[in-house]
Amino acid sequence: MQKYAVRRLLLTIPTILGVTLIIFAAIRIVPGDPVEAMFSGELGTLTVSDKEKQLIEESLGLHRPLAVQYLSWIADILKGDLGTSFWRPEPIREVFERRSPITGQIALFAIVFSWIVGLPIGIVSAVRRNSVLDYTSRLLVTVFMAIPSFLIGITIVTVGVLFFTWRPPITIEYFWHAPVHNLQITVIPALVLGISLGALIARMARATVLEVLREDFVRTARAKGLQERVVMWRHVLKNAMLPVITVSGLHLASLLGGSVAVEVALGVPGLGRSLVQAMDERDWMLIQNLVLSYAAVFVFVNLFIDLAYAWIDPRIRYE
């Protein structure tokens, strides 16, 4: 187990380096120039001379060769320096420190909500297979899996504004400073993201519980006279949770990046909204670090899931 963990940790190094190369190249291949974006807006495009443009590029470090820019970016990351936004004299580290707690809180709330809703529905649907409750839950699961999260968010905002004169708060407040205001910011986006994920969890839980219920050790446990509650908790659920944990972990990582549309739709001041704004402004430095953070979270969550398997299921051994 320890050797496997060390090997997986070492493999994350070339993975992250490969991601940085893809991010760096993709940003510079996509049409759009950050200097030109600085002088364009709603009132039109301002005219700047070639010399002025060159001076701005030099101040941003864009005049250097691409290889030098990439190596400089990697060196700064290793030193913990994420650079400064092209548009504002604001260190990118401060953007992360200010907005990442909101995005992380929304993702965690969404996972918790999906488990609270999805697991009971999936388990009951499997235990009462082919009943009216089973058919109803499967229909609802299919419907909510098909509806995009941002559409649910827009619907909630529209209903709240038109019928309840509610407005989504747009200022940043942390839970440890203003719990009520913070929950007003994070709960609805978490519910929006958790609905579709909860439907997926319910479907996965139903499939895995049905599969485990057919196993020989479950029939043996019942033949020994164990109560159905004990069979379900001690034997069925423990073995059926592995795929559910995998799906939840992968979606926890994807929620950090996939919450972009929901944050924009609900006006949430999180990292997703910052990413959209940075793309509009062609703020390459901010885009690079935001996308890299999403990729790093995804890689390390996958690592954690693999290592958690051995703890949940002792039958799993790593060579």
N, C-alpha and C positions, 0 to 999 in steps of 0.2 A: 504494500500500500504506500509506504513512504517513497520507495523508488518510483512508483507510478506518479505520485504527486510531484516529485522533483522533475521527472521527465515532462510532465504536462506544463509545469511552470516554465521550463526552459523552452518549450515549443511556443509559448506565447510571445517570446522575443521576436523571432522571425515573422510571426503572424502580425504583430503590431507594426513592425517595420514595413511589411508589405502593404498594410493598410495606409501608412503614411505616404508611401509612394503613389498609391492610387489616388488618394485625396489631393496630394500636391499637383499631380498631373491633370486630374479631372477639372480642378478649379481653373487652371490656366488654359485648358482646351475649350471650356465653355465660353461662348461669345460674351463680351462685356469687359470694359476696362475700368478699374476703380478710379483712375484720375478723371476720366470723362464723366463718370457717374457723379463725381463731386460737383461738377459744374452744370448739371442738368437737373431740372425739376419742373414743377408745375408752371412756372413762368417762362419756361423755355430753356434754351441752352446758352450759357455764357461763352464768349469767345476768349480763348487764352492762346498766347503765343507758344511756339514750340519750345522756346527757352524756359518759359514759366512752367510748362508741362514737364520739362526735363528736371527742373529744380524740385518739383513736387515728387517726381518718381525717385529722385535721389534721396529726398527726406524720408520716403517710405521704404527705401531699400530695394525698389523694383528695378533699378538700373543694373544691378549685379547679375552675373550669369545664373541660370536656373539652378545649376548644381550647387553654387555657393549659397543661394537662397534656401535650398532644401537643407543643406548641412547646417546652416545657421539656425534654422527652425528646430531641427532635431537637437542641436546643442543647447538651445534655450530651454527646450522641454526638459531635458535631462537635468538642467540647473533649477527647474521649477519656475522659469520665467516664460509666461505665455504671451508676452509681447503686449502691444498697445493697439487699440482699435484705430483703423485708418481715419475714421470720421470724427472721433472724439478723443480728447486727451485723457483716456480712461484705461487703466490696465485691464486686460481681459480677465485676469485673476479676480478682480473685483466684480466683474459681471457674473462669473461662476459663483462666487461667494454670496452674491445678492439673490440670484435667480434659481440656482440649482436646488435649494431646499424646497421651493415651491413645486418644481417639477418632480423631484424625488418623492415628496409627500403625496402628490397626486398618483404617482405610479404605485406606491405602497398601498394606499387606500383602495385603488382599483383592484389590486391583487386580493386584498382582504375581502372586499365586497364580492368579487367573483367566487371566492371559496365559500363564503357564507351563503350565497344564493345557489351557486352551481353544484356544489357537492351534495347537499340534501336532495336536490331535484334529480340528479343523476343516480344516486343510490336508491331512492324510492322508486324511480322509474325502472331500475333494473330488478329490484325485489318484486315489484308488481308488474312484471312484464306482460304486455298485450292487454292491459286493463285500460279503462277509460282515462285514468290518471296518466298512464304511460303515453297513450296517444296524444293527449292534450299537452303534456310537457314536451314531447318531441316536436309537436307543431310549433309551440312557442320558441323552442330552442332554434329551430330552423329559421323562423322569422327574424329573430334578433341577431342571428349570425349573418343574415343577408343585408341588414340595414347598416349603412356606414355610421361610424361613431360621430363624425362631425354633423351628420344630418340629425341625429338624435339631439346633439347639443344645440343646434340652431332651433330645433323644435321647442326644446325646453326654454330657451331664451325668449323666443317669440311668444310662447304661452305666458311666461312670467311677466313680460313687458306689457302685453295687451290686456291681460285679465287680472293681474295682481300688482301692477305698477312696480314690479321688481326690476332692479338694475344690477347687473353683475359688477362687483367691485373691481377696480383696476389698479389700485395701489397695493404695494407689497407690504404685507404684515406677516410676521412669523408667529408660529403657534406659541412659542415661549414668551412672546411679548403681548400679543392680543389674540387669544384663542378663538373668540367668537368671530372676529373679522377674518382671521385666517381660515376658519372652517367655511365661511361664506365664499372664500376664493376657491378652496380646494375640493369641497365635498361634491359639488355638482359636476365638475370635470371628471372626478374619480368615478362617480356613478355612471356617467356617460361612457367612459372607457371600460368600466367593469361590467356593463350590461352585455356587450358582445363577447367579452372574455368569459363571463359567467356562463353564457350559452355554450361556448366551446368546452369549458370545464365540465358542464353537465353532460354533454355528449360523450366526452372522453371518459368520465367517471362511469357512466352507464355501460359503455362498451367494455371497460376493464373489469368492472364488477361482474358482469355477465360471464366474461371469460374465466374469472377465478372461481365463480360458483360451479363451474363444470369440472373443476379439478378433483382429482381423487382424494386429496387430503381434506377437502371440505366435506365430501361424503363420509370419510372416515370419522371426522370430528362429530358429525351429526349422528353417526352410528354409535359412537361412544356415549351418547346421551347428553352432549353439551347443549346448553340453551342456545337458541337462535341468536340472541344478543351477543353471547360470548363468541359464537362462530363468526359473526359479522365483524366484530371489533378486533378480535385477536388474530383471526386467520384471513378473512376476506379483504378487509380494508387495508391492512398493512401491505399485502401483496399487490393490491390494485392501485396503490398510491404512486408507484414509481412513474408511470406515464403521465399522471396528473402533475407531479412535481416537475417533470421535464417540461411540459407545456407551460406551466406557470413560470418557471425560471426563464425560459426563452422569451415569454411575453413580458416579463418584468423588464428585461433588457430592451425589448422592442418598444415598450410603452414610453421609455425615456425619449426615444426618437420619434415614435409614432404619435406622440401627443401633440405634435406640431399643429395639425389641422384643428384639433379640439381647443388648444390654447388660443389660436387665432380666432376661432368662431366665438369663444366665450370671453375673449379679451383678458386671458390670464397672463400675468407678467412673469412667465417662466422662460426656460431656455429655448423652448420651441418657438415662441414668439420672437425671441432675439435672433434665432437662426433665419426666420423669414425676413426680418428687417435687414439682417446682414447680407442676405442674398439680393435684396432689392438695391442695397447700397454698394454692392460688389466689394464688401469689406472682407477681403481674402483672408486676412490674419484671423479674424473672428470666426469665419466659416471653417477654416482649417482646424482650429482647436475645438470647436463645438462638435464637428463630425468625428474627430478623433476621440473625443470623450465618449460619444455614443458607441463607437466601435470597441473601445477599451472595456466599457461596461459589459457589452455583449460577450466579449471573449472571456472575461473573468467570471461572469455568471455561468457560462457553459462549463468552465473549470470547476466551479463550486458544485454544480449539479452532478458532474461525474464523480466527484469525491464524496458527495452525499449519498450516492447509491450504496456504497459499501456499508455506510452506517445504517441505512434503512433496511437493506437486505443483506444479511451476513453471508448468504450463499454466493454473492458476487466476490470474486477474487481477481486481483490485477497482477499480471506477471511482468 
